[in-house]
């Protein structure tokens, strides 16, 4: 009886190893280098078009002005959080 249970155990181990080693993901075939989906390019251009037209509302003229605005904003937030 011990031999049959060890044989069943060996078969179960082999089945488990086969399941673990089986590929679980198969990648789709790679697209050829010459294929370009023009819809992707069109959607990308349409999505980026507003950025080409619009200008920033307020651009910093220097790094110093940007740092000063961060300091003022941080101070204001600190005062607001301290008051709450």
The 8 nearest C-alpha neighbors of each residue, nearest first, counted from 0:
[[1, 3, 2, 4, 5, 6, 7, 8],
 [2, 0, 4, 3, 5, 6, 7, 8],
 [1, 3, 5, 0, 4, 6, 7, 8],
 [2, 4, 6, 0, 5, 1, 7, 8],
 [5, 3, 7, 1, 6, 2, 8, 0],
 [4, 6, 8, 2, 7, 3, 9, 1],
 [5, 7, 3, 9, 8, 4, 2, 10],
 [8, 6, 4, 10, 5, 9, 11, 3],
 [7, 9, 5, 11, 6, 10, 4, 12],
 [8, 10, 6, 12, 11, 7, 5, 13],
 [9, 11, 13, 7, 12, 8, 14, 6],
 [12, 10, 8, 14, 9, 13, 7, 15],
 [11, 13, 15, 9, 10, 14, 16, 8],
 [12, 14, 10, 16, 15, 11, 17, 9],
 [13, 15, 17, 11, 12, 16, 10, 18],
 [16, 14, 12, 18, 17, 13, 11, 19],
 [15, 17, 19, 13, 18, 14, 20, 12],
 [18, 16, 14, 20, 15, 19, 21, 13],
 [19, 17, 15, 21, 16, 20, 14, 22],
 [18, 20, 16, 17, 21, 15, 22, 14],
 [19, 21, 17, 18, 16, 22, 15, 23],
 [22, 20, 18, 19, 17, 23, 16, 24],
 [23, 21, 24, 20, 25, 19, 18, 17],
 [22, 24, 21, 25, 20, 19, 18, 26],
 [25, 23, 22, 26, 21, 27, 20, 19],
 [24, 26, 27, 23, 22, 28, 21, 29],
 [25, 27, 24, 28, 29, 23, 22, 30],
 [28, 26, 29, 25, 30, 24, 31, 23],
 [27, 29, 26, 30, 25, 31, 32, 24],
 [28, 30, 27, 31, 26, 32, 34, 33],
 [31, 29, 32, 28, 34, 33, 27, 35],
 [30, 32, 33, 34, 29, 35, 28, 36],
 [31, 33, 34, 30, 35, 29, 36, 28],
 [32, 34, 31, 35, 30, 36, 29, 37],
 [35, 33, 31, 32, 36, 30, 37, 29],
 [36, 34, 37, 33, 32, 39, 40, 38],
 [35, 37, 38, 39, 34, 40, 41, 33],
 [36, 38, 40, 39, 35, 41, 42, 34],
 [37, 39, 41, 40, 36, 42, 43, 35],
 [40, 38, 42, 37, 41, 36, 43, 35],
 [39, 41, 37, 43, 38, 42, 44, 36],
 [40, 42, 38, 44, 43, 39, 37, 45],
 [43, 41, 45, 39, 44, 40, 46, 38],
 [42, 44, 40, 46, 41, 45, 39, 47],
 [43, 45, 41, 47, 46, 42, 48, 40],
 [46, 44, 42, 48, 43, 47, 41, 49],
 [45, 47, 43, 44, 48, 42, 49, 50],
 [46, 48, 44, 50, 45, 49, 43, 51],
 [47, 49, 45, 51, 50, 46, 44, 52],
 [50, 48, 52, 51, 47, 53, 46, 45],
 [51, 49, 48, 47, 52, 53, 54, 46],
 [50, 52, 48, 49, 53, 47, 54, 44],
 [53, 51, 49, 50, 48, 54, 47, 55],
 [54, 52, 50, 51, 49, 55, 56, 48],
 [53, 55, 56, 52, 50, 51, 57, 58],
 [54, 56, 57, 58, 53, 50, 59, 52],
 [55, 57, 54, 58, 53, 59, 50, 52],
 [58, 56, 55, 59, 54, 60, 65, 64],
 [57, 59, 55, 60, 56, 61, 54, 65],
 [60, 58, 61, 65, 64, 57, 62, 63],
 [59, 61, 58, 64, 62, 65, 63, 57],
 [62, 60, 63, 64, 59, 65, 66, 58],
 [61, 63, 65, 64, 66, 59, 60, 67],
 [62, 64, 66, 61, 65, 67, 60, 68],
 [65, 63, 67, 61, 62, 66, 68, 59],
 [64, 66, 62, 68, 63, 67, 59, 69],
 [67, 65, 69, 63, 68, 64, 62, 70],
 [68, 66, 70, 64, 69, 65, 63, 71],
 [67, 69, 71, 65, 70, 66, 72, 64],
 [70, 68, 72, 66, 67, 71, 73, 65],
 [71, 69, 67, 73, 68, 72, 74, 66],
 [70, 72, 68, 74, 73, 69, 75, 67],
 [73, 71, 69, 75, 74, 70, 68, 76],
 [74, 72, 70, 76, 75, 71, 69, 77],
 [73, 75, 77, 71, 72, 76, 70, 78],
 [74, 76, 72, 78, 77, 73, 71, 79],
 [77, 75, 79, 73, 78, 74, 80, 72],
 [78, 76, 74, 80, 75, 79, 81, 73],
 [77, 79, 81, 75, 76, 80, 82, 74],
 [78, 80, 76, 82, 77, 81, 75, 83],
 [79, 81, 77, 83, 82, 78, 76, 75],
 [82, 80, 78, 79, 83, 77, 76, 75],
 [83, 81, 79, 80, 78, 77, 76, 75],
 [82, 80, 81, 79, 78, 77, 76, 75]]
